[in-house]
């Protein structure tokens, strides 16, 4: 899109709001007061603080508030006193293959954002799951660009229909975390076009996404914030994007190159590479006034969209507003995301159970979300153990056992375990002190995991000499050994009853976000005496050169023997009619800022499953992970459900599914490998700063298909509770016209005994012969709902692009002639019907 300038007047400083009759320059659809100076305009283009943009009285523009993120809206602070609704993680939303549900969730999220005074949601993440080890994979919808695009378009529409601007991120090539600030992703042009750009293009063209976030990394030698080709030429000129390109936080690292590449908004502020330097660049002519005006116009267009130009000084909403996403919606969505991978002899749903063992670390302390900017503080968490106890009350005897420990940082003590020594209330006392010990401030807190994102209390931030002190008393019921952990980036001093038990300085992490997600931890063992109140004191002096969100945490856990935990779980399982074992990722093993280094489940979880399965033939394993994990025991248990990182409604949704009140509606949005070596792309560690996407188009199931490798569970797989027969497929024509969509009609029948919902998937196979191209690729999907015995018709539109490829030499899409086939079925490896097509047949 080229911006047309209809009127121009010389710039000058403005002294107040442009009233009626003031001179304006109309740039496309926006009136820009002619009186605005270069400095006035430049000021608008860098954030006012960590999360807010600048306002401008002269324009009637108020500040706009941005907030993460895809699985809940945090608001500008992360604090247990201002909780948020915790939605299923994006890989779970991808697993629903349900665009209507994605829309509904996003609209509810948008409404909560509005209520909290948030104008710009920094979501959705629409990178692809290139490697299953990707730390942020849980924030993505799928390994497939078409599934990602369909869900993302619905998500963006949902957020924006609620009056909030959505940000598609991270443009582009930010598909892993190792060295994310600096790596150069080398991606062939046709691979960019046919895989990684697909969801971005769809969200721009179809959903009118208001913002695009430029990533930290480079693509093909050019930083994404300076990437003129991908920002100016492709995104804006070719796709017609008329919104705002926002930098990822601190990703803008130059003045003129970023400005010319058409980055529009540098975040956060108030400092950054623009400001005075950009004003000078404009004055000197290095950056033209048109380029500057275009950024301002885009910002104002976004402001208009979110109602930030209605003249009111304050934003809408209130940052302390309570979460409002309906729990019923969350519960329904979570059940719809659960993927039933295996169900031998209809082990599920449970009927007429009189006893059930619910074991595993995730049964009691589920991991409901991934780490990093996507994390929120939920109001409450429905756990599998708690929800199953409640659902089976009066019907079945439910026993619970932890089975093993998987934490990586010593966990927060259970609610109510600590007391504030000043007020006596459950929780702790938080103090801010100067270097000489003077009290700067003090407050009561209920959480011992504390994070400051929006600026820290005066005098105690990075580089200050101040201290943050946590004080608590703890009274245990039984005498015994405990493990205490203190974490934070800086100097930590932990004392019990006035005696220092650990005193160490932790290292500065590689990525600033790790200061919050996995700061260094010091630990010490203590013996607590039953009934006696022990006084705990943690002093934290943040590192002089630390950066990122400031965080400190105090963890306390009873010291236990793993063998005892395992034995207890086995005992519970052997005494029950059925056993549910909840295993999965630990808190912060899946996170922004770093990739995982293994697909194996943490701790002794594999051993736990094996031992439980050995004593209970009706063992159902629930996997609580946002991305693939290895399941070496999958063939030895009765049933397996993939449950993702499901957010606050996990337990209730699990009870609904296990007891048959809801169907596990999900299908895999990512391939689950049988072994690490089978993954088309495993580690994504840059080599000398370069990350080569050598696999080309062959990520995910495409790579497995080409290699002929059998995954543990294929892309698209998921059984549900009924059986589906695929009866017929009919294409509107057998002759493909280049550049035209194709309509496909599929008839499926519910051949089982329960009502159900089926996800009908269509994969296009192109003319054979090119080894670099996938054997087949997802082109469209749709859903059918039917009662037992009933048939349903699913009409699919196969987009023209499914038959096209990007021709690098010609710089455009081509539709190669030849034989095509569309395979229709239940997964990428369970294809039941086919239709043959010919493209380029000469007309008679
Ligand atoms: C993340 C973004 C996020 C931003 C603000 C960055 O580190 O990459 O996804 O929106 O921080 O929290």
Boltz pocket constraint, residues with backbone or C-beta under 6 A from the ligand:
constraints:
  - pocket:
      binder: B
      contacts: [[A, 68], [A, 69], [A, 122], [A, 169], [A, 248], [A, 249], [A, 373], [A, 513]]
      max_distance: 6.0
